[in-house]
Amino acid sequence: MSVKNILVPIDFSKASASALQFAIGLNGYFGGKIHFLHIFELPLASSPETITNLTYFERLQSTSQKETVQFIEKFKGNMEFEHIVTTVTGGHFQAIAKYAQENKIDVIISGNKQNSSVVNWFTGSITKHLLAEAPCPVIAVPEHYVWKPLKTMAVFVDLSEKISSDKCNFIQSLQKDIHATLTFLHVENKIEAELGDDTEKLQQIQDVFKQSAVMLPFNESFEHSIHTYLNENPADMLVTIPHHHTWLDKLFLGTETGSIAKWSNVPIMSLVRNIPK
């Protein structure tokens, strides 16, 4: 597949400016369209359903549209590309997911503020929700990240199941388009090893991608093992393939993808369960 439509949520933060610039750089490989989406807040006392508030709602939407365009112009530099700007109101995650589905978005690129406050831990950030549950692949870009061409990608696999064919195709297509080298990583866990044989999953990586996965020893935690390896073997982008977590797991344990996103200084892509055809 080719990436034809990229969605960038804009909230006027430094993180969304970094995501915007990353999206422009990535789109240089594809020549597709970038969709910029701003979700504005509607005062509780207002409702677009009443005649009295309709004019106010339209004025608020128009102002949001102008501010979004100005934000894009400020941070895009002299780069020219096909794009569309949309402003809506509503729940942030729901609005982003709905827009992605209705507009056949191939990749969502979101700013990652890496907030570790108690409130953020409990409710989760919008980016964290997108990494786990978006309707298409998501790239979380750290707040202070500066775009550079992607030459290396590290793909994390847990070997609990084989990589689906749509994800294999997506990884291969992306690698071909951006001319990056791939490295597959797996953190070995003693308990996991005792539960089953990973030979079939490892063989799939060998057959499809013509390389062997690097097996990392478990060191304190999954995230620490990955962090230790990347300190010695940096990558330009990290790729994760999330597996199923119950709501209780997500509340108390979080997810590996969300945990990595808290400290990663490079973009992290989550290949969620549904890959657009």
N, C-alpha and C positions, 0 to 999 in steps of 0.2 A: 504494500500500500504506500501511497505518498501522502504526506501531510499537506492538506489543502486549506484547512481552516484551523486557526489557532485562537483560543479565547484567553484574554487577559482581564481579570477583574481589577478595577481601579478604585482605590479608596483614598488617593492623594497622599499616601505615606511614602517614605523612602523605600520601603519594601516593594510597593507596587511599581515605583519608578525603576527599581532593579529588575523586576519581572518584565516590565515593558521593554527595557533595553535588551534583556536576554531574548525575548520573543522576536524582536527585530533581527538580532544576530542569527538566531536559529532559522527564522524564515528566509534568510539569505540563501540557505541550502535548497529551499523548496520553491520559492517564488509564489507562495500562496497568499491567502487573505488573513489579516489579523483583525479579530473582533475585540473591541474594547467595551467592557460592560461596567457601568457604575450603578450601584444600588443606593438610592438616596433614602434618607429617613423621612417618614411622613408623621408629623405631629399627631398625637393621639386624638386631639380634638378635631382633626381634619378627616375628611373622607371624600374621595372622588365620586362617590355615588350620589351626593346631594348637589343640587344646582348652585347653592350658595358657595360651596367649597370648590366647585369645578374649576373656576377661573384661577383660584389660588393654587390648586394642584397643577394646572398646566403651567403656571408661572414658575412654580418650584421645579418642575421637570425641565423647563426651558433653561433655567439658571444652572441646573445640574449638568445639562448637556454642554453648555458653554464652558463651564469650569472644567469639565472632562476634556474637551477639545484643547483648551489652553494648557492643561497638564501634559497632554500628549505632545503638543508642539514644543513645550519646554524641554522635555527629556528625549525626544526622538532625534534631535540634532538635524542634520541635513539629509537624513535618510528618507527616501521616497518609496512607498510600498502601498499596495491596495489594502484599504482598511475600512471599517465601519464602526461608528460610535453609537452606543445605545445606553439609555438610562431608564431604569425601572425602579419600582419600590416593592417591598415585600421581604420575606425571610431571605437572608443572604445565601445560605447553602442551597435552599430550594430554588431561588432565582437563578443561580449559576447553573445548577443541574438542569433546570428546565430549558434555559437558553441553549446549553450544550446539546441537549437532545433535539430541540426543534431546529437547530441550525447546522446539524451534522458536524459538530466540532470534533476534530481528531485529537487535539491535545489542549489541556488547560494549563496555563502557566501562571502560577500564583506567587505573590511575595510571601516570604516566610520570616515573620518577625521574631521567631524563636523565643517567645514570651514564656517565662517559667513561673508566673504568678500562681497563687492558689486558685483564683477564679478560673484562670486558663486551664489549669490542670483538671479541674472538675468538669467544666463545660466543654473544653476543647476549643481550639481556634477553628476558624473557617477552613484554613489550609489543612489542618489536621483531619477534619472531616472529609475534605476533598481527597486527600491521600488515601483514605480508607474506603470511601464509598462513592466516588464520582462515577458518572456514566461513561467515562473515557479516561485514557492515561492522563496523569497530572504531574507537572514538574514544579517543585517548590524551590524558589530561588531565595537564598539568604539575603537579608536586608542590605548588607554591605558588599555584595558580590559585584564584580566588574566583569562584563562579558569578555570572553575570549573563545576562539575556536575550540571545539570539542575534539580532542585527539584520542582520549582514552575513556572508556566506560567500564566500571566495575559492576557486575550483575550478581546480586545476592540470591542464592537459592537455598531453600530449607530441606529439599529432598523428601518432603512429606508426600508429595505427589509429582507426577511428571508435568513438565511445562506444557500447557495446552498449545495446539498447533497455531491458533491465532496469535498467541504471545510470541511464539518462536518466529512467526512470519513478521510480526511487528519489529522485533529486535533485529532481525536480519535486514529488513528494509531500512530501518533507521541507520544501522551500521553502514550500509552501502551508500546511503545518501550523504552522510556527513563524514565518511571515510575515517571512522574511528576504529581503534583496536578494542577488542572485548576481552575481559577477564571474568571468569565465573568463580565465585567464592562461596564456600560453605563452611560454617562453624560446626566442628564436630562436637557432639554432645554424647557423653557416655551412655546416658539413659536412652537417648534416641537410637544410638547404635544397637543397643540390646533389643529394641522393639522390632527391628526389621532390617531387611537387606536393601541397601541403597544402590546396588549394582545396576539395576535397570534404569534408574533415573540418571546415574552418572554416564551410562552408556548412551542415553539419549543426547546428552550434551556433546559427547564425543561424535556421535553420528551426524547430528544436525549442524553443529558449529565447528566441528573438526578441531576440538581442543579438549583438554581435561580440566576439570574444576580444581581450583586450589583449595585444599582442605586445611582449614585453620583450627588450631587447638583451642578449646574452650578456656578462656582466661578471665575469671571473675564473673563476667556476664557476656551475653551475646554482643551488646554494644561495645564493650571494652575490647573484645577480641577483634571486632571490625576496626575500631579506632586504632588499635595498635598496628594492624596490618597497613592501614592507609597512611599512617605517619611515615612508614618506610617505603610505601609504594603508592604515591598519590595518584588519584584519578580525577578527570575533569568533570565527570558526572557519575552519580551512583544510581543504580537501577534496582528496585525491589519488586518482588512479585508477592503481594499480600495473600495470605490464606485466611480461612474463616476464623473469626473470633466471636464469641458470644458477647452480648452487651455487658455482662458481668466482667468478662476478661478485659474489655475495653475500659471499663470504669476503674478497676482496681490495678490492672497490670499495664494498660496501654497496649500499643502495638510496637513491634520492632521498627516498622517504618516511621511511626511517629517519634519514637525515641531517637532514632538516627537523625531525623530532621531537626531535633533540638540542638545538636552540636555540629552538624556537618557544615563546613565552610564552602562547599561546592553544591550545586543544584542536585536534588534527588528526585528521580522519576519513579512514580508508583504505577505499575501496570495492573490496574484494577481488574476485576473479574470480567468486565465486558469491554472488548476491544472492537471499535467500529469497523465494519466491513469496508 
